[in-house]
């Protein structure tokens, strides 16, 4: 991982379901990320939800993506 690359973390099934319930969305409504993206953790498969943590001005912004 490069120092400028934001942290990418794979959510487990429980965390993914809590996220979907919290925002009342389905996986098809979450933005996508390609399985070939080099930033993804090695054990990702299609359908996994990824949490991206980007630090900006001492604030952590969270983004979520579904692997396709």
C-alpha positions as CSV (number, residue, x, y, z in Angstrom):
1,X,0.0,0.0,0.0
2,X,1.3,3.5,-0.9
3,X,1.4,6.2,1.8
4,X,-1.0,8.4,-0.2
5,X,-3.5,5.6,-0.8
6,X,-6.5,5.6,1.5
7,X,-7.1,2.6,3.7
8,X,-9.3,-0.1,2.2
9,X,-11.0,-2.6,4.5
10,X,-13.3,-5.5,3.6
11,X,-16.5,-5.5,5.8
12,X,-17.6,-8.8,7.2
13,X,-21.2,-10.0,6.6
14,X,-22.5,-8.6,9.9
15,X,-21.0,-5.1,9.3
16,X,-22.2,-5.1,5.7
17,X,-25.8,-6.0,6.7
18,X,-25.7,-3.3,9.4
19,X,-24.5,-0.7,6.8
20,X,-27.3,-1.7,4.4
21,X,-29.9,-1.5,7.1
22,X,-28.6,1.8,8.5
23,X,-28.8,3.6,5.1
24,X,-31.8,1.5,3.9
25,X,-30.1,0.6,0.6
26,X,-29.3,-2.6,-1.3
27,X,-25.9,-3.6,-2.6
28,X,-26.9,-2.5,-6.1
29,X,-27.4,1.1,-4.9
30,X,-23.8,1.4,-3.5
31,X,-21.1,2.8,-5.8
32,X,-18.9,0.2,-7.5
33,X,-15.2,-0.7,-7.5
34,X,-13.6,-3.1,-9.9
35,X,-12.1,-6.4,-8.6
36,X,-8.9,-5.4,-10.5
37,X,-8.3,-2.3,-8.4
38,X,-4.9,-2.6,-6.8
39,X,-6.0,-0.9,-3.6
40,X,-8.4,-3.8,-2.7
41,X,-7.4,-6.3,0.0
42,X,-6.2,-9.6,-1.5
43,X,-9.1,-11.7,-0.2
44,X,-11.9,-9.7,-1.8
45,X,-14.4,-11.4,-4.1
46,X,-17.3,-10.0,-6.2
47,X,-20.1,-8.8,-4.0
48,X,-18.0,-7.7,-1.0
49,X,-18.4,-4.3,0.5
50,X,-15.3,-2.2,1.0
51,X,-14.9,0.6,3.5
52,X,-12.5,3.4,2.3
53,X,-11.0,5.7,5.0
54,X,-9.6,8.9,3.7
55,X,-8.0,11.4,6.1
56,X,-8.5,15.1,5.1
57,X,-7.7,18.0,7.4
58,X,-7.6,15.8,10.5
59,X,-11.0,14.4,9.7
60,X,-11.7,10.8,8.6
61,X,-14.1,10.5,5.7
62,X,-15.7,7.1,5.0
63,X,-16.7,5.8,1.6
64,X,-18.2,2.5,0.8
65,X,-18.0,0.5,-2.5
66,X,-19.2,-2.9,-3.7
67,X,-16.7,-5.0,-5.6
68,X,-17.8,-5.9,-9.1
